[in-house]
């Protein structure tokens, strides 16, 4: 059951050709821990080129940053980026939850979406530049821990959030409750040691989780609840903030 759920999570969170069957999708929706368990291989795949770049060509920071961007976009695609774009449009709307949700369904790309996407990509690139200045093992650990923390944030949204309407958001929130967050939290504990004694990994995990919770609270007030875009937006924003938090914690330690 758990392995099937993890396959479903990988199919949902990445472009890997796995977990696309109905059985895997159903198991994933009912297993919040699959978010976190899938984050370990996802983080490792993203971290591999970053670690190699930080080891072989640390003086060419721009290349390491490019490797991070290529790793993230190449592995995860753009489905979740659509979430941050829609949240950006909703955030700049003057009106209640209904007006904001209506804007999110509009296929027209607004100024809020452009700003949100641009800020996320720039933030990710700058995180890559910062990672280039870290020892390779620290850089790899921060990337993995950041991914785990971000997916723990998504699990928190599934367990603690209430859907604004029927759709992708309700597919997760209807299948679990706050008690379901215990298993994802336990699965995330392993990531705390990803950078050894450095506080970089714990910082990345904590900020990734906190970002998901903050996005959920904002969505509850501004949108009337969570949706698929909220999950996607929390994923993209959480990754960027978690990476920066990890590098800052390592630098200050």
C-alpha positions in Angstrom: 0.0 0.0 0.0 2.7 2.5 1.0 4.9 1.7 -2.0 2.0 2.0 -4.3 1.2 5.4 -2.7 4.8 6.6 -3.1 4.6 5.6 -6.8 1.4 7.7 -7.1 3.2 10.6 -5.4 6.1 10.4 -7.8 3.7 10.3 -10.7 1.9 13.4 -9.4 4.9 15.4 -8.2 7.3 14.6 -11.1 7.5 13.8 -14.8 8.7 10.3 -14.0 6.7 7.6 -15.9 5.5 5.9 -12.8 2.4 5.9 -10.6 0.0 7.0 -13.4 -2.5 4.2 -12.8 -5.7 4.7 -10.8 -4.6 2.4 -8.0 -1.5 4.4 -7.3 -3.4 7.7 -7.4 -6.0 6.5 -5.0 -3.4 5.1 -2.6 -1.5 8.4 -2.7 -4.6 10.5 -1.9 -5.1 8.4 1.2 -1.5 8.3 2.4 -0.2 11.8 3.3 3.2 10.3 4.3 3.7 9.5 0.6 4.4 13.2 0.0 7.4 13.1 2.3 8.6 9.6 1.3 8.6 10.6 -2.4 10.5 13.8 -1.5 13.7 11.8 -0.7 14.2 10.4 -4.2 13.0 13.7 -5.8 15.4 15.7 -3.7 18.3 13.3 -4.4 17.7 13.5 -8.2 17.6 17.3 -8.1 20.6 17.4 -5.7 22.9 15.1 -7.8 23.8 17.6 -10.6 24.0 20.4 -8.0 26.4 18.4 -5.8 28.5 17.4 -8.8 28.7 21.0 -10.0 29.6 22.3 -6.6 32.4 19.8 -6.4 33.8 20.1 -9.9 33.3 23.7 -10.8 32.5 25.6 -7.5 34.1 28.8 -8.9 31.5 28.9 -11.7 28.5 29.7 -9.5 26.2 30.5 -12.4 26.6 27.0 -13.8 25.6 25.4 -10.5 22.5 27.7 -10.4 21.6 26.6 -13.9 22.0 23.0 -12.9 19.5 23.5 -10.1 17.0 25.1 -12.4 17.4 22.4 -15.0 17.1 19.7 -12.3 13.9 21.2 -10.8 12.2 22.0 -14.1 13.4 18.9 -15.9 12.2 16.5 -13.1 9.0 18.2 -11.9 7.8 19.9 -15.0 5.5 23.0 -14.9 2.3 21.7 -13.5 3.0 23.1 -10.0 4.3 26.3 -11.4 0.8 26.9 -12.8 -0.3 26.9 -9.1 2.0 29.7 -8.1 1.0 31.7 -11.2 -2.7 31.3 -10.3 -2.1 32.3 -6.7 -0.2 35.3 -7.9 -3.2 36.5 -9.9 -5.6 35.8 -7.0 -3.4 37.7 -4.5 -3.7 41.0 -6.4 -7.4 40.8 -6.9 -9.5 43.3 -4.8 -12.5 41.3 -3.7 -13.8 38.3 -1.8 -13.0 34.6 -2.2 -15.4 34.1 -5.1 -13.7 36.8 -7.2 -10.3 35.5 -6.4 -11.3 31.9 -7.4 -12.8 33.2 -10.6 -9.5 34.9 -11.5 -7.6 31.6 -10.8 -9.8 29.8 -13.3 -9.2 32.4 -16.0 -6.8 31.2 -18.6 -5.4 34.8 -19.1 -2.1 35.3 -17.5 -2.2 38.4 -15.4 0.5 40.7 -13.8 0.3 38.8 -10.5 1.0 35.5 -12.2 4.0 37.0 -14.1 5.4 38.5 -10.9 4.9 35.4 -8.9 6.5 33.1 -11.5 9.4 35.5 -12.1 10.1 35.9 -8.4 10.0 32.1 -7.9 12.5 31.4 -10.7 14.8 34.2 -9.7 14.6 33.0 -6.1 15.5 29.5 -7.2 18.4 30.7 -9.3 19.7 32.7 -6.4 19.4 29.7 -4.2 21.6 27.8 -6.7 24.2 30.6 -6.6 24.2 30.3 -2.8 24.5 26.5 -2.9 27.6 26.8 -5.1 29.4 28.4 -2.2 28.6 25.4 0.1 30.6 22.2 0.5 29.1 19.7 -2.0 27.7 17.4 0.8 26.1 20.4 2.5 24.6 21.5 -0.8 23.2 18.1 -1.5 21.8 17.8 2.1 20.1 21.2 1.9 18.4 20.3 -1.4 17.1 17.0 -0.1 16.0 18.5 3.3 14.4 21.4 1.5 12.4 19.0 -0.7 11.3 17.0 2.3 10.3 20.1 4.2 8.3 21.4 1.3 6.5 18.1 0.8 5.8 18.0 4.6 4.1 21.3 4.1 2.0 19.9 1.3 1.0 17.0 3.6 0.1 19.5 6.3 -2.3 21.2 3.8 -3.9 17.8 3.0 -4.3 16.9 6.7 -5.3 20.3 8.1 -6.9 22.1 5.2 -10.5 22.3 4.0 -11.2 22.4 0.3 -12.7 25.5 -1.2 -14.6 23.4 -3.8 -14.7 20.0 -5.4 -11.6 19.3 -7.3 -7.9 18.4 -6.8 -7.8 20.0 -3.4 -10.8 18.1 -2.1 -9.3 14.9 -3.5 -6.6 15.1 -0.8 -8.4 16.9 2.1 -11.4 14.6 2.1 -9.2 11.5 2.6 -7.5 12.5 5.8 -7.6 14.5 9.0 -5.1 16.2 11.4 -4.1 12.8 12.9 -2.8 11.9 9.4 0.0 14.4 9.8 1.8 12.2 12.4 3.2 9.8 9.8 4.5 12.5 7.4 6.2 14.2 10.3 7.9 11.0 11.4 9.1 10.3 7.9 10.6 13.8 7.7 12.8 13.2 10.8 15.4 11.5 8.8 16.0 14.6 6.7 17.0 16.6 9.8 20.4 14.9 9.7 21.0 15.4 6.0 23.7 18.0 6.7 25.3 16.3 9.7 25.6 18.5 12.8 24.9 21.6 10.7 21.5 23.3 11.4 21.1 23.7 7.6 18.9 20.7 7.1 16.6 21.3 10.1 16.2 24.9 9.0 15.3 23.8 5.5 12.7 21.3 6.8 11.1 23.8 9.2 10.8 26.6 6.6 9.4 24.2 4.0 6.8 23.0 6.4 6.0 26.6 7.7 5.6 27.8 4.1 2.9 25.2 3.4 1.1 26.1 6.6 1.2 29.9 5.9 -0.1 29.4 2.3 -2.9 27.2 3.7 -3.9 29.8 6.3 -3.8 32.6 3.6 -5.9 30.4 1.2 -8.5 29.8 3.9 -9.0 33.5 4.4 -8.5 34.7 0.8 -9.9 31.8 -1.2 -12.3 30.1 1.2 -10.1 27.0 1.4 -7.5 25.1 -0.4 -7.4 23.9 -4.0 -5.0 22.2 -6.3 -3.3 25.5 -7.0 -2.7 26.0 -3.3 -0.8 22.7 -3.2 1.2 23.6 -6.3 1.9 27.1 -5.1 3.1 25.9 -1.7 5.3 23.4 -3.4 7.1 26.0 -5.5 7.3 28.7 -2.9 8.3 26.3 -0.1 11.2 24.9 -2.1 12.7 28.3 -2.8 12.4 29.5 0.8 13.6 26.2 2.3 16.8 26.3 0.1 17.6 29.9 1.2 16.9 29.0 4.8 19.3 26.1 4.7 22.1 28.1 3.1 21.6 30.9 5.6 21.7 28.5 8.6 24.9 26.8 7.3 26.5 30.2 6.7 25.7 31.4 10.2 26.7 28.2 12.0 
